[in-house]
Amino acid sequence: MAKAGQLKSKVDVLKKKIETKGSSMTPLRQRQTRKRLKRLQRAHRTAAALEARAAKRAKPAAEGAAAEPAQ
């Protein structure tokens, strides 16, 4: 799975493209682009949540691992 930062940059690029070329696109292309944007945004939210959850789990494990060798 892609990182949240990579997906965010794709979302930003696509938003900019819609802003600049949106009115000149055919209706079909506009629909396709909006659909792709929604999918990328959903993937970004999912990736960010997964990364946050992984960091949350890794933090207590790292603290516990660091405490054991000290004993």
N, CA, C and O atoms as CSV, one atom per row, in Angstrom:
chain,resi,resn,atom,element,x,y,z
A,1,MET,N,N,0.839,-1.174,0.000
A,1,MET,CA,C,0.000,0.000,0.000
A,1,MET,C,C,0.890,1.245,0.000
A,1,MET,O,O,1.972,1.266,0.587
A,2,ALA,N,N,0.398,2.268,-0.674
A,2,ALA,CA,C,1.150,3.515,-0.779
A,2,ALA,C,C,1.140,4.269,0.549
A,2,ALA,O,O,0.252,4.088,1.383
A,3,LYS,N,N,2.128,5.101,0.716
A,3,LYS,CA,C,2.193,5.939,1.915
A,3,LYS,C,C,1.201,7.089,1.780
A,3,LYS,O,O,0.840,7.497,0.676
A,4,ALA,N,N,0.775,7.596,2.924
A,4,ALA,CA,C,-0.209,8.681,2.935
A,4,ALA,C,C,0.340,9.926,2.233
A,4,ALA,O,O,-0.404,10.629,1.549
A,5,GLY,N,N,1.622,10.199,2.397
A,5,GLY,CA,C,2.226,11.372,1.765
A,5,GLY,C,C,2.225,11.293,0.246
A,5,GLY,O,O,1.988,12.292,-0.433
A,6,GLN,N,N,2.490,10.108,-0.286
A,6,GLN,CA,C,2.471,9.921,-1.733
A,6,GLN,C,C,1.065,10.136,-2.277
A,6,GLN,O,O,0.883,10.785,-3.308
A,7,LEU,N,N,0.073,9.590,-1.582
A,7,LEU,CA,C,-1.302,9.738,-2.022
A,7,LEU,C,C,-1.747,11.193,-1.929
A,7,LEU,O,O,-2.482,11.680,-2.789
A,8,LYS,N,N,-1.302,11.882,-0.888
A,8,LYS,CA,C,-1.674,13.287,-0.717
A,8,LYS,C,C,-1.140,14.122,-1.872
A,8,LYS,O,O,-1.831,15.020,-2.354
A,9,SER,N,N,0.067,13.843,-2.318
A,9,SER,CA,C,0.620,14.607,-3.433
A,9,SER,C,C,-0.165,14.331,-4.715
A,9,SER,O,O,-0.375,15.244,-5.514
A,10,LYS,N,N,-0.598,13.093,-4.924
A,10,LYS,CA,C,-1.423,12.773,-6.092
A,10,LYS,C,C,-2.766,13.491,-6.021
A,10,LYS,O,O,-3.270,13.976,-7.033
A,11,VAL,N,N,-3.342,13.558,-4.826
A,11,VAL,CA,C,-4.609,14.256,-4.629
A,11,VAL,C,C,-4.435,15.727,-4.970
A,11,VAL,O,O,-5.272,16.304,-5.664
A,12,ASP,N,N,-3.357,16.341,-4.491
A,12,ASP,CA,C,-3.111,17.758,-4.755
A,12,ASP,C,C,-2.946,18.041,-6.246
A,12,ASP,O,O,-3.475,19.026,-6.763
A,13,VAL,N,N,-2.211,17.171,-6.928
A,13,VAL,CA,C,-1.996,17.342,-8.368
A,13,VAL,C,C,-3.320,17.234,-9.111
A,13,VAL,O,O,-3.600,18.031,-10.007
A,14,LEU,N,N,-4.124,16.263,-8.746
A,14,LEU,CA,C,-5.401,16.060,-9.426
A,14,LEU,C,C,-6.368,17.216,-9.153
A,14,LEU,O,O,-7.097,17.636,-10.051
A,15,LYS,N,N,-6.378,17.732,-7.918
A,15,LYS,CA,C,-7.221,18.891,-7.599
A,15,LYS,C,C,-6.826,20.084,-8.464
A,15,LYS,O,O,-7.685,20.787,-8.996
A,16,LYS,N,N,-5.519,20.306,-8.598
A,16,LYS,CA,C,-5.029,21.426,-9.403
A,16,LYS,C,C,-5.436,21.246,-10.862
A,16,LYS,O,O,-5.819,22.208,-11.529
A,17,LYS,N,N,-5.353,20.019,-11.350
A,17,LYS,CA,C,-5.723,19.739,-12.735
A,17,LYS,C,C,-7.207,20.015,-12.959
A,17,LYS,O,O,-7.589,20.567,-13.991
A,18,ILE,N,N,-8.040,19.635,-11.999
A,18,ILE,CA,C,-9.477,19.872,-12.116
A,18,ILE,C,C,-9.758,21.373,-12.112
A,18,ILE,O,O,-10.610,21.847,-12.864
A,19,GLU,N,N,-9.046,22.121,-11.271
A,19,GLU,CA,C,-9.238,23.573,-11.205
A,19,GLU,C,C,-8.853,24.248,-12.515
A,19,GLU,O,O,-9.550,25.147,-12.985
A,20,THR,N,N,-7.747,23.812,-13.100
A,20,THR,CA,C,-7.251,24.500,-14.294
A,20,THR,C,C,-7.946,24.026,-15.570
A,20,THR,O,O,-8.281,24.841,-16.430
A,21,LYS,N,N,-8.161,22.737,-15.699
A,21,LYS,CA,C,-8.682,22.205,-16.961
A,21,LYS,C,C,-10.110,21.678,-16.859
A,21,LYS,O,O,-10.650,21.161,-17.837
A,22,GLY,N,N,-10.719,21.804,-15.693
A,22,GLY,CA,C,-12.026,21.198,-15.471
A,22,GLY,C,C,-13.101,21.612,-16.443
A,22,GLY,O,O,-13.857,20.772,-16.929
A,23,SER,N,N,-13.181,22.910,-16.738
A,23,SER,CA,C,-14.257,23.387,-17.605
A,23,SER,C,C,-14.057,22.980,-19.061
A,23,SER,O,O,-15.029,22.870,-19.808
A,24,SER,N,N,-12.816,22.756,-19.473
A,24,SER,CA,C,-12.559,22.396,-20.863
A,24,SER,C,C,-12.616,20.884,-21.104
A,24,SER,O,O,-12.559,20.435,-22.249
A,25,MET,N,N,-12.727,20.105,-20.034
A,25,MET,CA,C,-12.807,18.653,-20.192
A,25,MET,C,C,-14.206,18.242,-20.658
A,25,MET,O,O,-15.192,18.933,-20.401
A,26,THR,N,N,-14.263,17.129,-21.332
A,26,THR,CA,C,-15.570,16.586,-21.715
A,26,THR,C,C,-16.276,16.105,-20.448
A,26,THR,O,O,-15.615,15.815,-19.451
A,27,PRO,N,N,-17.588,16.017,-20.470
A,27,PRO,CA,C,-18.306,15.545,-19.270
A,27,PRO,C,C,-17.842,14.160,-18.810
A,27,PRO,O,O,-17.767,13.893,-17.611
A,28,LEU,N,N,-17.538,13.299,-19.751
A,28,LEU,CA,C,-17.055,11.961,-19.395
A,28,LEU,C,C,-15.726,12.058,-18.660
A,28,LEU,O,O,-15.531,11.407,-17.634
A,29,ARG,N,N,-14.818,12.868,-19.181
A,29,ARG,CA,C,-13.501,13.030,-18.560
A,29,ARG,C,C,-13.617,13.693,-17.184
A,29,ARG,O,O,-12.880,13.348,-16.261
A,30,GLN,N,N,-14.546,14.649,-17.053
A,30,GLN,CA,C,-14.776,15.281,-15.757
A,30,GLN,C,C,-15.228,14.254,-14.733
A,30,GLN,O,O,-14.743,14.238,-13.602
A,31,ARG,N,N,-16.162,13.395,-15.133
A,31,ARG,CA,C,-16.653,12.339,-14.229
A,31,ARG,C,C,-15.533,11.401,-13.825
A,31,ARG,O,O,-15.392,11.047,-12.654
A,32,GLN,N,N,-14.741,11.002,-14.807
A,32,GLN,CA,C,-13.628,10.091,-14.521
A,32,GLN,C,C,-12.625,10.727,-13.564
A,32,GLN,O,O,-12.122,10.070,-12.653
A,33,THR,N,N,-12.345,11.986,-13.772
A,33,THR,CA,C,-11.370,12.682,-12.935
A,33,THR,C,C,-11.890,12.849,-11.515
A,33,THR,O,O,-11.155,12.627,-10.553
A,34,ARG,N,N,-13.164,13.243,-11.377
A,34,ARG,CA,C,-13.748,13.376,-10.038
A,34,ARG,C,C,-13.776,12.042,-9.311
A,34,ARG,O,O,-13.525,11.969,-8.108
A,35,LYS,N,N,-14.085,10.982,-10.062
A,35,LYS,CA,C,-14.113,9.643,-9.466
A,35,LYS,C,C,-12.723,9.246,-8.976
A,35,LYS,O,O,-12.575,8.701,-7.883
A,36,ARG,N,N,-11.714,9.523,-9.788
A,36,ARG,CA,C,-10.333,9.202,-9.407
A,36,ARG,C,C,-9.916,10.007,-8.177
A,36,ARG,O,O,-9.240,9.489,-7.288
A,37,LEU,N,N,-10.326,11.279,-8.132
A,37,LEU,CA,C,-10.011,12.124,-6.988
A,37,LEU,C,C,-10.637,11.546,-5.720
A,37,LEU,O,O,-9.974,11.461,-4.686
A,38,LYS,N,N,-11.896,11.152,-5.789
A,38,LYS,CA,C,-12.569,10.584,-4.618
A,38,LYS,C,C,-11.881,9.303,-4.151
A,38,LYS,O,O,-11.716,9.077,-2.952
A,39,ARG,N,N,-11.486,8.478,-5.101
A,39,ARG,CA,C,-10.796,7.227,-4.744
A,39,ARG,C,C,-9.457,7.507,-4.073
A,39,ARG,O,O,-9.110,6.870,-3.078
A,40,LEU,N,N,-8.710,8.454,-4.617
A,40,LEU,CA,C,-7.414,8.803,-4.027
A,40,LEU,C,C,-7.589,9.399,-2.635
A,40,LEU,O,O,-6.805,9.106,-1.733
A,41,GLN,N,N,-8.613,10.235,-2.453
A,41,GLN,CA,C,-8.855,10.823,-1.138
A,41,GLN,C,C,-9.206,9.739,-0.121
A,41,GLN,O,O,-8.731,9.772,1.014
A,42,ARG,N,N,-10.033,8.785,-0.525
A,42,ARG,CA,C,-10.396,7.693,0.371
A,42,ARG,C,C,-9.171,6.849,0.712
A,42,ARG,O,O,-8.982,6.459,1.864
A,43,ALA,N,N,-8.341,6.568,-0.292
A,43,ALA,CA,C,-7.123,5.793,-0.056
A,43,ALA,C,C,-6.172,6.547,0.873
A,43,ALA,O,O,-5.516,5.939,1.719
A,44,HIS,N,N,-6.098,7.871,0.718
A,44,HIS,CA,C,-5.235,8.682,1.585
A,44,HIS,C,C,-5.713,8.615,3.029
A,44,HIS,O,O,-4.908,8.436,3.942
A,45,ARG,N,N,-7.015,8.758,3.239
A,45,ARG,CA,C,-7.549,8.689,4.606
A,45,ARG,C,C,-7.271,7.328,5.227
A,45,ARG,O,O,-6.894,7.241,6.395
A,46,THR,N,N,-7.454,6.274,4.454
A,46,THR,CA,C,-7.213,4.920,4.946
A,46,THR,C,C,-5.740,4.728,5.296
A,46,THR,O,O,-5.415,4.195,6.357
A,47,ALA,N,N,-4.856,5.160,4.409
A,47,ALA,CA,C,-3.417,5.000,4.643
A,47,ALA,C,C,-2.972,5.803,5.862
A,47,ALA,O,O,-2.155,5.332,6.652
A,48,ALA,N,N,-3.505,7.006,6.015
A,48,ALA,CA,C,-3.131,7.834,7.168
A,48,ALA,C,C,-3.593,7.182,8.470
A,48,ALA,O,O,-2.871,7.191,9.467
A,49,ALA,N,N,-4.800,6.616,8.452
A,49,ALA,CA,C,-5.317,5.949,9.649
A,49,ALA,C,C,-4.481,4.710,9.982
A,49,ALA,O,O,-4.180,4.455,11.148
A,50,LEU,N,N,-4.110,3.948,8.963
A,50,LEU,CA,C,-3.292,2.752,9.190
A,50,LEU,C,C,-1.909,3.113,9.720
A,50,LEU,O,O,-1.382,2.439,10.605
A,51,GLU,N,N,-1.323,4.176,9.178
A,51,GLU,CA,C,-0.007,4.606,9.649
A,51,GLU,C,C,-0.081,5.098,11.088
A,51,GLU,O,O,0.815,4.832,11.890
A,52,ALA,N,N,-1.144,5.811,11.409
A,52,ALA,CA,C,-1.306,6.300,12.780
A,52,ALA,C,C,-1.493,5.135,13.743
A,52,ALA,O,O,-0.936,5.133,14.841
A,53,ARG,N,N,-2.272,4.154,13.331
A,53,ARG,CA,C,-2.495,2.985,14.175
A,53,ARG,C,C,-1.203,2.202,14.364
A,53,ARG,O,O,-0.919,1.728,15.464
A,54,ALA,N,N,-0.417,2.064,13.293
A,54,ALA,CA,C,0.852,1.344,13.387
A,54,ALA,C,C,1.836,2.084,14.291
A,54,ALA,O,O,2.561,1.463,15.067
A,55,ALA,N,N,1.856,3.401,14.189
A,55,ALA,CA,C,2.751,4.192,15.034
A,55,ALA,C,C,2.334,4.098,16.495
A,55,ALA,O,O,3.179,4.045,17.389
A,56,LYS,N,N,1.045,4.079,16.728
A,56,LYS,CA,C,0.531,3.983,18.093
A,56,LYS,C,C,0.907,2.642,18.726
A,56,LYS,O,O,1.254,2.570,19.905
A,57,ARG,N,N,0.831,1.588,17.918
A,57,ARG,CA,C,1.194,0.256,18.428
A,57,ARG,C,C,2.697,0.111,18.593
A,57,ARG,O,O,3.157,-0.547,19.527
A,58,ALA,N,N,3.456,0.707,17.714
A,58,ALA,CA,C,4.916,0.580,17.756
A,58,ALA,C,C,5.501,1.373,18.924
A,58,ALA,O,O,6.531,0.990,19.478
A,59,LYS,N,N,4.862,2.454,19.293
A,59,LYS,CA,C,5.391,3.299,20.356
A,59,LYS,C,C,5.445,2.564,21.703
A,59,LYS,O,O,6.503,2.570,22.333
A,60,PRO,N,N,4.358,1.929,22.180
A,60,PRO,CA,C,4.456,1.196,23.449
A,60,PRO,C,C,5.404,-0.009,23.361
A,60,PRO,O,O,6.075,-0.339,24.338
A,61,ALA,N,N,5.458,-0.654,22.214
A,61,ALA,CA,C,6.350,-1.793,22.048
A,61,ALA,C,C,7.811,-1.336,22.122
A,61,ALA,O,O,8.653,-2.020,22.704
A,62,ALA,N,N,8.098,-0.194,21.538
A,62,ALA,CA,C,9.464,0.328,21.564
A,62,ALA,C,C,9.858,0.743,22.983
A,62,ALA,O,O,10.997,0.537,23.401
A,63,GLU,N,N,8.927,1.320,23.705
A,63,GLU,CA,C,9.204,1.715,25.088
A,63,GLU,C,C,9.421,0.484,25.959
A,63,GLU,O,O,10.301,0.473,26.820
A,64,GLY,N,N,8.625,-0.541,25.733
A,64,GLY,CA,C,8.770,-1.765,26.510
A,64,GLY,C,C,10.069,-2.491,26.198
A,64,GLY,O,O,10.701,-3.051,27.093
A,65,ALA,N,N,10.466,-2.482,24.944
A,65,ALA,CA,C,11.711,-3.131,24.535
A,65,ALA,C,C,12.916,-2.371,25.086
A,65,ALA,O,O,13.928,-2.975,25.441
A,66,ALA,N,N,12.806,-1.080,25.155
A,66,ALA,CA,C,13.920,-0.284,25.664
A,66,ALA,C,C,14.049,-0.454,27.185
A,66,ALA,O,O,15.150,-0.354,27.726
A,67,ALA,N,N,12.968,-0.702,27.851
A,67,ALA,CA,C,12.995,-0.842,29.312
A,67,ALA,C,C,13.551,-2.190,29.745
A,67,ALA,O,O,14.215,-2.275,30.778
A,68,GLU,N,N,13.301,-3.228,28.989
A,68,GLU,CA,C,13.747,-4.568,29.380
A,68,GLU,C,C,15.264,-4.734,29.404
A,68,GLU,O,O,15.784,-5.259,30.389
A,69,PRO,N,N,16.008,-4.314,28.368
A,69,PRO,CA,C,17.461,-4.482,28.425
A,69,PRO,C,C,18.115,-3.681,29.561
A,69,PRO,O,O,19.198,-4.042,30.021
A,70,ALA,N,N,17.482,-2.623,30.007
A,70,ALA,CA,C,18.044,-1.811,31.075
A,70,ALA,C,C,17.991,-2.545,32.421
A,70,ALA,O,O,18.770,-2.241,33.324
A,71,GLN,N,N,17.097,-3.485,32.551
A,71,GLN,CA,C,16.962,-4.187,33.839
A,71,GLN,C,C,18.033,-5.160,34.038
A,71,GLN,O,O,18.070,-5.836,35.067
